[in-house]
Amino acid sequence: MMPLRTAITCAALSACAAMTTPAFAYKVFVSNEKDNTVSVIDSEKLEVVKTIKVGQRPRGIIMSKDGKWVIVCASDDNRIEVYDANTYELVKHLPSGPDPELPILHTSGNPLYVSNEDDNLVTVVDIQTGKLITDVPVGVEPEGMGISPDGKVLVNTSETTNMAHFIDTATYDSIENVLVDNRPRVAQFTPDGSEVWVSAEIGGSVTVIDAKTKAVKKKITFEIQGITPEAIQPMGVRITNDGKTAFVGLGPANRVAVIDAKTYEVKKYLLVGQRIWNVNFTPDHKLLFTTNGTSNDVSVIDVEKLKVIKSITVGRYPWGVVSAPN
């Protein structure tokens, strides 16, 4: 039997630890395309705690690898804006081509790759010096940006050419161009780097490409009772860290498809806000946030329970979403 004095001491230490150990929350940053703002959401409170005024028509939004910077595509200003993730102050501008839409960082944290919708180029920028490294020619209306886990391969999608372009990040040479369905939006590597998932907005499908052979392995399609096929428009794609489950936003169908990433079977559909654009996890992959363009909100999904737990009002036409530790 534990002595009374020891028991009291242990209880006191446990109570002290409980009081001093903070809950682990994240900042979730949402770009609002028509408000020229970024909403900051506390992932524990599930409410907006700050609104940042940014450049014109913010869309693509990512974090620096160290979590210190928020990097935003100000599409109508033809530039990239970098903000301090803690003070929310503008740090600097980075160059891009006309109408930058989606950015992605090399796995090392530098350089930055930016798809420029109006000039058929991917711009490569050193984020520390702010200098343009090169431009890589791709198809018409480049959009989606994916990077392999080892950082050796960049994938860009071109909306009008209907292709996924595989690019060597060391030489900037084109490795392969893979035809996918109409209007490809997002390219997402699986965590093990073996596959690339490409959503096609007008094609209504997700093409799964073997990252090594560049062969199409599977085309995933969707059927929702009461929803016309034309309204099912795959957009944002994210895959859990264990590689088992994929989430795909389905545009004006107002649903997120939950897919078994091993069998490619659609397990269920989750009802979210109107005109879902993009989806992204918190760093612990416990929550998934969706940007719902025409309902001006984000939906919060409990990843384990596969349940929508809250809707949070943000700015007008939320488009991109990313999160970082508080």
C-alpha positions in Angstrom: 0.0 0.0 0.0 1.3 3.5 -0.9 2.2 5.7 2.1 -0.3 8.5 2.6 2.4 11.2 2.2 3.6 9.7 -1.1 0.1 9.4 -2.4 -0.6 13.1 -1.6 2.6 14.2 -3.3 1.9 12.2 -6.5 -1.6 13.6 -6.6 -0.3 17.1 -6.2 2.2 16.6 -9.0 -0.4 15.2 -11.3 -2.7 18.1 -10.7 0.1 20.6 -11.3 1.0 18.9 -14.5 -2.6 19.0 -15.7 -2.8 22.7 -14.9 0.5 23.7 -16.6 0.4 21.5 -19.7 -1.4 23.6 -22.4 -3.8 22.1 -24.8 -2.1 21.7 -28.2 -3.9 24.0 -30.6 -3.1 25.0 -34.2 -3.6 28.2 -36.2 -5.6 27.5 -39.4 -5.2 30.1 -42.1 -8.0 30.5 -44.7 -7.6 32.7 -47.8 -10.8 34.7 -48.7 -10.7 35.3 -52.5 -13.3 38.1 -52.7 -12.5 39.9 -49.4 -8.7 40.2 -49.9 -8.2 38.8 -46.4 -6.9 35.7 -44.6 -9.0 34.4 -41.6 -7.1 32.9 -38.7 -8.9 30.1 -36.8 -7.9 28.6 -33.5 -8.3 24.8 -33.9 -9.2 24.3 -30.2 -11.8 27.1 -29.9 -12.9 26.5 -33.5 -13.5 30.2 -34.1 -11.9 33.1 -36.0 -9.4 34.9 -33.8 -7.9 37.3 -36.4 -8.5 38.6 -39.9 -5.4 39.7 -41.9 -5.7 42.2 -44.8 -3.7 40.9 -47.8 -3.3 41.5 -51.5 -5.9 41.2 -54.2 -7.6 37.9 -54.8 -5.7 35.6 -52.4 -6.0 31.9 -53.4 -3.2 29.4 -52.8 -1.8 29.5 -49.3 0.9 27.4 -47.6 3.3 27.5 -44.6 7.0 27.7 -44.6 8.6 24.4 -43.3 9.5 26.0 -40.0 6.0 27.3 -39.5 7.1 30.9 -39.2 5.7 32.3 -42.5 2.4 32.2 -44.2 2.9 32.3 -48.0 -0.1 33.6 -50.0 -0.7 33.9 -53.8 -2.1 37.4 -54.4 -3.4 36.5 -57.8 -4.5 39.9 -59.1 -1.4 41.6 -57.8 0.8 39.1 -59.6 2.9 38.4 -56.6 3.5 36.2 -53.6 3.1 37.7 -50.2 4.9 36.4 -47.0 3.4 37.1 -43.6 4.7 36.4 -40.1 2.6 33.5 -38.7 2.7 35.0 -35.2 2.5 38.8 -35.6 0.6 38.6 -38.9 2.7 41.4 -40.3 3.8 41.5 -43.9 7.4 40.2 -44.1 8.1 40.6 -47.9 6.9 40.1 -51.4 8.2 37.4 -53.7 8.1 37.4 -57.5 5.8 35.3 -59.6 4.4 35.2 -63.1 1.0 36.7 -64.0 -2.0 35.4 -61.9 -0.2 33.0 -59.5 -2.6 30.4 -58.2 -1.0 27.6 -56.2 2.4 27.5 -54.5 4.3 24.6 -53.0 7.7 24.3 -51.3 10.5 21.8 -51.9 10.6 19.3 -49.1 13.8 21.0 -47.8 11.9 24.2 -47.4 13.4 26.0 -50.4 12.8 26.8 -53.3 9.2 27.8 -53.8 7.3 26.6 -56.9 4.4 28.7 -58.2 1.8 27.9 -60.9 1.0 31.0 -62.9 -2.4 30.6 -64.5 -2.0 33.2 -67.3 1.4 32.4 -68.8 1.8 28.6 -68.9 4.8 28.6 -66.6 5.8 27.3 -63.2 8.0 30.0 -61.5 10.8 28.8 -59.2 11.8 31.3 -56.5 14.4 31.3 -53.7 12.3 32.3 -50.7 15.3 33.5 -48.6 16.8 35.8 -51.2 13.6 36.6 -53.1 15.3 36.0 -56.4 13.7 34.2 -59.4 15.6 31.0 -60.1 13.9 30.0 -63.4 10.6 29.5 -65.2 9.5 26.0 -66.3 7.2 25.8 -69.3 4.1 23.6 -68.8 0.6 23.3 -70.3 -2.2 25.8 -70.6 -3.6 27.3 -67.4 -1.3 25.6 -64.9 -2.8 25.0 -61.5 -2.2 22.0 -59.2 1.2 21.5 -57.5 2.5 18.3 -55.9 5.9 17.4 -54.7 7.2 13.9 -54.1 8.2 13.1 -50.5 11.9 12.9 -51.5 11.7 16.3 -53.2 12.9 14.9 -56.5 9.8 15.3 -58.6 7.3 18.2 -59.0 3.9 17.6 -60.6 1.9 20.4 -62.1 -1.5 20.1 -63.6 -2.7 22.2 -66.6 -6.4 22.9 -66.6 -6.8 23.4 -70.4 -4.2 20.9 -71.6 -5.7 18.2 -69.3 -2.3 16.9 -68.2 -0.2 16.2 -65.2 3.4 17.3 -65.9 6.2 15.5 -64.1 9.3 17.8 -63.6 12.7 16.9 -62.3 13.5 19.4 -59.5 17.2 19.1 -60.0 17.3 19.9 -63.7 13.8 21.4 -64.2 13.4 19.1 -67.2 10.1 17.6 -68.1 10.1 13.9 -67.3 6.6 12.9 -68.5 3.2 14.4 -69.4 0.3 12.2 -68.4 -3.2 12.8 -69.9 -5.9 13.0 -67.3 -9.6 14.0 -67.3 -10.9 17.5 -68.1 -9.8 20.4 -66.0 -7.3 18.9 -63.5 -7.1 20.9 -60.3 -5.0 19.3 -57.6 -2.0 16.9 -57.6 -1.3 15.0 -54.4 1.4 12.4 -53.8 0.7 9.5 -51.4 2.8 9.6 -48.2 5.0 6.8 -49.5 5.5 8.6 -52.9 4.3 5.7 -54.9 1.2 7.4 -56.4 0.0 10.8 -57.5 -3.7 11.6 -57.2 -5.1 14.2 -59.7 -8.6 15.6 -59.3 -10.4 16.6 -62.5 -13.1 19.2 -61.9 -15.1 18.9 -65.2 -14.1 15.2 -65.7 -15.7 14.4 -62.4 -12.9 12.0 -61.5 -9.7 11.4 -59.6 -6.9 9.8 -61.7 -4.4 7.7 -59.7 -1.0 7.7 -61.4 1.9 5.3 -60.7 4.7 7.7 -59.7 7.4 5.4 -61.0 6.0 4.2 -64.3 3.7 7.2 -64.9 0.9 4.7 -65.9 -2.7 5.4 -64.9 -3.6 2.9 -62.2 -7.2 3.9 -61.5 -9.8 6.4 -62.3 -12.1 7.0 -59.3 -15.6 8.3 -60.0 -18.4 9.4 -57.8 -22.2 8.9 -57.5 -24.4 10.7 -55.0 -28.1 10.1 -54.8 -30.0 13.3 -55.8 -27.0 15.1 -57.2 -26.5 15.4 -61.0 -23.1 14.2 -62.4 -22.4 17.7 -63.6 -22.4 19.0 -60.1 -19.8 16.5 -58.9 -16.6 18.4 -59.5 -13.5 17.0 -57.7 -11.2 19.7 -56.3 -9.1 19.5 -53.2 -7.4 16.2 -52.3 -5.6 15.1 -49.1 -4.4 11.7 -47.9 -3.8 10.7 -44.3 -0.3 10.2 -43.1 -0.8 6.4 -42.9 -1.8 6.4 -46.5 -5.1 4.6 -45.8 -7.7 7.3 -46.3 -8.2 10.0 -48.9 -10.5 13.0 -48.7 -11.7 14.7 -51.9 -13.8 17.9 -52.1 -16.5 17.7 -54.7 -17.3 21.3 -55.5 -20.9 22.2 -56.0 -22.0 18.8 -54.9 -21.3 20.2 -51.4 -19.7 16.9 -50.3 -16.4 15.5 -49.2 -15.8 12.0 -50.5 -14.0 9.6 -48.1 -12.0 7.0 -50.0 -10.1 3.9 -49.0 -6.8 4.8 -50.5 -5.7 1.2 -50.9 -8.8 -0.2 -52.6 -10.0 3.1 -54.2 -13.5 2.5 -52.9 -15.6 5.4 -51.9 -16.6 4.7 -48.3 -19.0 7.6 -47.7 -19.9 11.2 -48.4 -19.8 14.0 -45.9 -22.2 17.0 -46.3 -20.3 20.3 -46.0 -20.9 23.9 -47.0 -21.6 25.2 -50.5 -19.1 25.0 -53.4 -16.2 23.3 -51.6 -12.8 24.3 -53.0 -10.0 22.9 -51.0 -9.3 20.7 -48.0 -6.4 20.4 -45.5 -5.5 18.7 -42.3 -4.3 20.1 -39.0 -0.7 18.9 -38.5 -1.8 16.0 -36.2 -4.3 14.9 -38.9 -7.1 14.9 -36.3 -9.2 17.6 -38.0 -9.8 18.4 -41.7 -10.9 21.8 -42.8 -12.8 22.5 -46.0 -13.2 25.9 -47.7 -16.8 26.4 -48.9 -16.7 29.2 -51.5 -20.3 30.3 -51.8 -21.5 29.8 -48.2 -18.5 31.8 -46.9 -17.6 29.3 -44.3 -15.3 26.4 -43.5 -16.5 23.0 -42.4 -14.5 21.1 -39.7 -14.3 17.3 -40.0 -13.3 14.9 -37.2 -11.0 12.6 -39.2 -11.3 9.6 -36.8 -15.1 9.8 -36.5 -15.6 10.9 -40.1 -18.1 13.4 -38.9 -18.6 17.1 -39.6 -18.4 18.8 -36.2 -18.7 22.5 -36.9 -19.2 25.2 -39.5 -17.2 28.4 -39.1 -18.0 31.7 -40.9 -15.0 33.3 -42.5 -14.6 35.9 -45.3 -16.2 36.0 -48.7 -15.3 33.1 -51.0 -12.9 31.1 -48.9 -10.5 29.3 -51.2 -7.3 27.9 -49.7 -6.5 26.5 -46.2 -3.4 25.6 -44.3 -2.4 25.2 -40.6 0.6 25.5 -38.3 1.2 25.0 -34.6 0.4 27.8 -32.2 
